[in-house]
Structures are given as C-alpha cells and as structure tokens.
C-alpha cells in the first residue's frame, strides 16, 4: 500500500494482466476496488435512485457536479449540512468534477453526443455568455443571471465546501476535432492551472487529481502526463480528460492504447466521461482504473437497458408479450424480481416512473458487474479472454 500525498488516501496494485491492473484506492470513506465505474449524481442524486439502491449495484464511489451544485443549492449551504456526504446521505467515497467541462460545453459548438457531451445541462446559459481567459471561465447563472467566475482557485474552494473525497483541477477541454495549436494551448493553460490548484489550500482529507489533456495527439498526452506528474506538491491521481468530445471512437481507442498505461503507475488513473460498456473494457485493457458517464442512467430514462447480450429497448413492439426479464442471467433487483419485458414496456408507454427506476437500477448493476468481472479476470490473468468473450456476446445481440 502506497500512501498518496493527501491524508487518508492510499493506492496499491494487487495484480496486473498486460496493462490492465486490479487495484485498491483507500479514501476517508472506505476502500474502492479498481477498476470501477462511478455513477453520476449531477445534482447530488443519481437520477431516480436512492443511495441504498446505488450502493446495491456495487458502486462505492459516485460523482457530483461542481458547476450545478455551486449554482444550486450552493456550496455554502452544502457545507452547513456537513458536506455532500451528509447532505445526500451517501456514506461511501465521492468525487466532484471541477466544473470546467460544463464551461467547455457551454462556450462553443458541441458535436452530437455519444458519451461525455451529454453531460451539458438542458438548462444551460447561452454559450455566447461564457468567456474563457487565463483567469478562468466567466458566465451568467442560468438560474438568476448572476455573474460567476470559475478560476482554478475558486474550483478548489467550491469543491472544498462541497466536501467530496476527491477534487478535480480546473482544466481546458478543447473539442475533439481541434487543430494541434489549439490543443497545445489547452495543454499549456491546463498545466498552469494545475500549479495554481495545487497551491490553493483545501480541507484535510480531500485529494486532488490533475487532468491530462492533449486530444488525440499521443505525444502531447505523454508530455502533459509527465508535466503533471512532476508538479510539486503532488497530485493524488491523474485523469485523462478531453475524450469522447467529438473525436472518432477508433481514434480515441488508438490514443488510449498509447497513453493510458504511460500515465504514472503509482497513482490512480481516471478516464473522464467515458462511456459505453465497450469503452470501459477498452480502457481497462490499457490500464485505466476509474470511469464515469451519464450513459447508463440517461439511456435507462430513454427506455434502453444495457445487457451482456447488447441493448434491450423496452418500448419496441416485439416485447409486448415477452415474459422474460431484461436479462435472465442478471442478479439485479429488476431481473430477479421477475419484472417482465412486457410489463416494463407497458410502464414506459404509460409514462410510469417505476420503469425509469428499474432500468436505471439494472444498468448500473450491469456496469458494476462488468467491472467486478474485469477485476476477477485480471487476478486470474485472463482479462483478454474475458474481454473478447464479453465484446463478442454484446455485439452478437440476443440469442
């Protein structure tokens, strides 16, 4: 077990299989088995589910959104309640993003989403009202029009009040199709902001992760990873940001294969805002430890269940009289409870909230199981065999 710079945090690798690794991250709110998927609780809640239900899926760390929580209900109010853990009744580990991605997504053209881009709120201020400078992002609140400024120091202050176990530095996230000069500028500014974030006091018991940018330019990614790893005081972990923001999926995978395992092996590696079950398996293969994405819960609210044999879209007519659960092999409450596809289809077409809860629970359980099975396969030295079989089955679809 290697102690990380922040008090109460440690990291150890239990087993490796190629670049894939099975590790444990110790936090003040308990150990987190890695690799892991972090459900997204944008507003301090994983949509439609209670904290107990989220924990039942195997999740031991969730993500909160600094941008939204800062605007509503306010970081000071959350601090008065003892921090986000007590405010939301989530007893396990928690991570907050810096709010920088929201600034990116609101300040320029956004491509059609397949993953990370979907995290922009539908109640966002006009992008023309967001101004990016060396000092940070300035914008008006979509709630009351008040002027806000998010700097590297303010991001640390706000996240300190929110009180999650892990903070993220403020970074610059360029669109996936940006030319090299724009990406180089984003990398340079993110490094300057990283140094400012590390120099800003934060509460004891809060870790801080740096964010590696560089688009799909592997040499920039490696250079930036080295720059951030060398900063003093040290980051507790390093994240790969700026993926799934419009670049071709093949290019993302190609860059991950070159870069992910290169990032400092002595610290946790976090791939931000990614993604599909295929993305998770690809990331694990290349050495990623932590993932987050709105996809499993967002897709659930659109009636799409994710399973080991592909997608089940419950509103489709073929499920009208289907007595099977979403996945007969799944051990989640929805599937073991005997809720048929026919019943779920009826609920969805009738606009009943229960179906959104049940599919959200199933999808997060599926993600949790996928990560647990990945951990077990790494320990057995069989991850590549497991990944190939899992990908083949998901692509084949229902038997």
Beta strands, then each sheet from edge to edge (+ up, - down):
strand 1: 2-3
strand 2: 10-17
strand 3: 20-27
strand 4: 30-34
strand 5: 36-41
strand 6: 61-64
strand 7: 93-96
strand 8: 131-133
strand 9: 136-140
strand 10: 147-150
strand 11: 166-168
strand 12: 207-212
strand 13: 237-240
strand 14: 268-271
strand 15: 290-292
strand 16: 304-307
strand 17: 310-313
sheet 1: 1+ 2- 3+ 4-
sheet 2: 5+ 6+ 7+ 11+ 12+ 13+ 14+ 15+ 5+
sheet 3: 8+ 9- 10+
sheet 4: 16+ 17-
end
